[in-house]
């Protein structure tokens, strides 16, 4: 089969990979680039476990074709932490015990970052609707919502 | 049990595996790969019920890149049985469920498998396998299964347990059991009020976000290694060994991180097939299910039909109860109808009762354990009827439950007398909770319901190692599905008097960990926790002996206080030795210190929960929204309260989904029509409010700290709590779940 060469930027670094035309960005990230932090829960765009930020837009990477990554900038869960320090969302998920099995956590943190990038001061309802595309089966969402609100608060205060 | 205070237990440290899980580093089932690895794909039945006439694999096998093709013939039928989870597993059925032998019993039943150099190629090859079927009429419900002349799934099936009549010819009833007490007729004759209804619940899936996945490598020397996502690495090992006739010592199962299970990742679906594909091809084989495969061929729990009758005196005392429980088993025997029977009336003292529970085969996927298996459905029935009785007799719902609630010394419906239990304290906590007294708005209703679960004990092992700097490691064999590593580290820290951050908890593979039963049955913190505490105490005793050596006194002269060895009984005035002090001298006092323990514990002593739900109903659309929710539970002792709350919140959310929206929808041919997260509607963040929790702590005397197990109880009350709230909001007693908008509208239309 014909392979396609894709040049893109992932987590701030130039990355080049070969893929097939029908391959999803999710598969390419996991199997071609080796970034397995992005998870497959459904492959139909319904669970949010594969959330990444592509050129400032939150997308389920299972619904993006890998060649569409050409020339874009992509942020995955592996690129959320800043060097040796955790992102406030990651820290808040830890201190709030906002994960149980943890498989949905990368998607929630990526989606949460996209939310806080767009709206640094969300209400609880706004957080709940923004994250409605991410399924968690373990927590009942309570501690996740608290963690996101707490991280937003922390980020606002540290910028003030 | 004496009241004791804790320095570590009851605190909320960050979990040790947390960093890996918030940074994407943690490896789950599908994240593992090996050089030279092949990819497996399954051929699944397009029919719900059919006889396999022939399988032609030649076109697939001859494709370049296809390295192995297997069918049912490659996995011989076995008669082995395996004690596992909460009962014995018939490995014949598990094996036949992996790859059908002769007949396919549900839509999606695997019939063949392929391993090839890429997943695309494996799927292409699978599509070229030609299977000829003779289609048979499917059985899609309990009513169809027991109707005269119903198609029979298994000609050789004999009803196990207590059949209602002597066996006469083929049946779809795989099992029947009875529980009884007192004189039922007299009990109902004494009742001032009798309520009787038929309830139905739909099949629901565990809904773990991570699909099943494994990699298997069968070496030319016969040694097998399996990497997989499972609740029970030893259960996988022993199931593979039994089904494939391989010595358990030749199979090593390495558990990955696990992306949810809820009972659904105990049985094997892929692992033995991957092993056989690897044996045939000589290369490692990876198999990962799609979400559609997960829905069609794993999980779900039983759909049920429950006929229940309760009799009460005018003063609210329950005097008689009867129940007929019909649970769909799916394609093979093994529904949790028996557990349903035992849980049915477990919350209340009822002097006269009769319960019969049926396990019924239908052409649907073989049911798997799902969080408190069997209990939520009976709770829906009994708690709905109790709501009706309290309304008719004019009682407060908590008051009538307090009047009948079981307490220590009362006999459980399934036999033994209860030890110390916290049901009354839970009811009193509900009475005192502001939620119970809050105002409701228009179109809003409030419901309350209780629930019961046993909580398993079983086998667990633990090893605790002391390092020379005074830090420690703890090894167990339970995959960490919700914070058990940090709970185990807390226990070691508590026993040794060192900070929890200095304890490294590890989930080990089956070659390294001592035998440990599954992460399930709410048993890890209780049973494995007890093993961890015992192993840590083993370390402590060895440290006392080392201190005695350092002080040159007999060991009896060394006490242990606040994490330090202290002189006692006239041993002198030596300065106390901390764990760090003694650890620094290990090499000079006898070498490494390793503590170990294995336990075989009885059931934990049951737990009770109570949930309060406020529901707002849109009477034009039938749509409802949970406005406020409170979960109260006797947890024994909360080792890490955040994760205990998390279990309660998560269980409540799953139960709310079961009550409001989740259901398997089958067409007339027995094909599931909603095998994806868009149409199988689990709760999302915008569906739910915060879920308030109240942790009642009545210590369980079987555990050193009083741990009782928490994970399963919280899925039991929500079905009736939601339905009772719906009754309060609409005036309608719904008896069939889910309460999806179309069903709610139908009820509203009928009541007009």
Contacts between the chains, C-beta under 8 A, distances in Angstrom:
chain1	res1	chain2	res2	distance
A	20	B	120	7.8
A	30	B	30	7.9
A	30	B	31	7.7
A	35	B	24	7.3
A	36	B	24	7.4
A	36	B	27	7.0
A	36	B	30	7.9
A	36	B	31	4.1
A	37	B	23	7.0
A	37	B	24	1.9
A	37	B	25	6.7
A	38	B	24	7.1
A	39	B	28	6.8
A	39	B	30	7.8
A	39	B	209	7.5
A	39	B	210	7.0
A	39	B	259	7.2
A	40	B	30	6.6
A	40	B	211	7.3
A	41	B	209	4.4
A	41	B	210	6.8
A	41	B	211	7.3
A	41	B	259	7.9
A	41	B	291	6.9
A	41	B	677	7.7
A	42	B	291	4.2
A	42	B	676	6.5
A	42	B	677	5.1
A	43	B	290	6.4
A	43	B	291	6.4
A	44	B	291	6.8
A	44	B	676	5.4
A	44	B	677	7.0
A	44	B	678	6.7
A	46	B	676	6.3
A	46	B	677	3.7
A	46	B	678	4.8
A	47	B	209	6.0
A	47	B	291	7.9
A	47	B	677	5.3
A	49	B	209	5.7
A	76	B	24	6.9
A	77	B	23	6.7
A	77	B	24	3.6
A	78	B	23	6.9
A	78	B	24	4.9
A	78	B	25	7.9
A	80	B	23	7.4
A	81	B	23	5.8
A	86	B	19	7.8
A	86	B	22	7.1
A	86	B	23	7.6
A	90	B	22	4.1
A	90	B	23	6.7
A	93	B	18	7.6
A	93	B	22	5.0
A	94	B	14	4.7
A	94	B	15	7.4
A	94	B	18	4.5
A	94	B	19	7.2
A	94	B	22	6.1
A	95	B	14	6.4
A	96	B	642	7.4
A	97	B	12	6.8
A	97	B	15	7.0
A	97	B	483	6.8
A	97	B	640	7.6
A	97	B	642	3.6
A	97	B	643	5.8
A	97	B	646	6.1
A	99	B	18	7.2
A	99	B	21	5.7
A	99	B	22	7.1
A	100	B	260	7.9
A	100	B	481	6.8
A	100	B	482	3.8
A	100	B	483	6.4
A	100	B	643	7.2
A	100	B	646	5.6
A	100	B	647	7.8
A	100	B	650	6.5
A	101	B	208	7.4
A	101	B	209	7.6
A	101	B	210	7.3
A	101	B	257	7.6
A	101	B	258	6.0
A	101	B	259	5.1
A	101	B	260	4.5
A	101	B	261	7.8
A	101	B	481	5.4
A	101	B	482	6.5
A	102	B	17	7.6
A	102	B	21	3.4
A	102	B	22	7.9
A	102	B	26	6.0
A	102	B	257	6.7
A	102	B	259	7.3
A	103	B	28	5.6
A	103	B	208	7.9
A	103	B	209	5.1
A	103	B	210	4.5
A	103	B	257	7.5
A	103	B	258	7.9
A	103	B	259	2.9
A	103	B	260	6.5
A	104	B	209	5.0
A	104	B	259	7.7
A	105	B	21	5.4
A	105	B	22	5.9
A	106	B	22	7.9
A	106	B	24	4.8
A	109	B	22	6.2
A	125	B	686	7.8
A	127	B	685	7.4
A	128	B	685	4.4
A	128	B	686	4.4
A	128	B	688	7.8
A	129	B	685	7.7
A	129	B	686	4.8
A	131	B	684	7.8
A	131	B	685	4.5
A	131	B	686	7.9
A	132	B	684	4.4
A	132	B	685	5.4
A	132	B	686	4.2
A	132	B	687	7.9
A	133	B	684	7.5
A	134	B	684	7.7
A	134	B	685	7.2
A	135	B	209	5.9
A	135	B	677	6.3
A	135	B	682	6.1
A	135	B	684	6.5
A	136	B	209	7.2
A	136	B	685	7.8
A	137	B	206	7.7
A	137	B	207	4.9
A	137	B	208	5.9
A	137	B	209	5.6
A	137	B	260	5.2
A	137	B	262	7.3
A	137	B	650	7.3
A	137	B	653	8.0
A	137	B	654	6.9
A	137	B	682	6.7
A	138	B	260	6.0
A	138	B	482	6.3
A	138	B	646	7.1
A	138	B	650	4.7
A	139	B	646	5.6
A	139	B	649	6.1
A	139	B	650	5.2
A	139	B	653	7.6
A	140	B	646	7.8
A	140	B	649	3.6
A	140	B	650	4.8
A	140	B	651	7.9
A	140	B	652	5.8
A	140	B	653	3.4
A	140	B	683	7.8
A	140	B	688	6.4
A	140	B	691	5.0
A	141	B	649	7.9
A	141	B	653	7.0
A	141	B	683	7.9
A	141	B	684	7.9
A	141	B	685	4.4
A	141	B	688	5.7
A	142	B	645	7.9
A	142	B	649	4.7
A	142	B	688	7.9
A	142	B	690	5.1
A	142	B	691	5.0
A	143	B	642	7.3
A	143	B	645	7.7
A	143	B	646	6.2
A	143	B	649	7.3
A	144	B	685	7.2
A	145	B	685	6.5
A	145	B	690	7.2
A	146	B	690	7.8
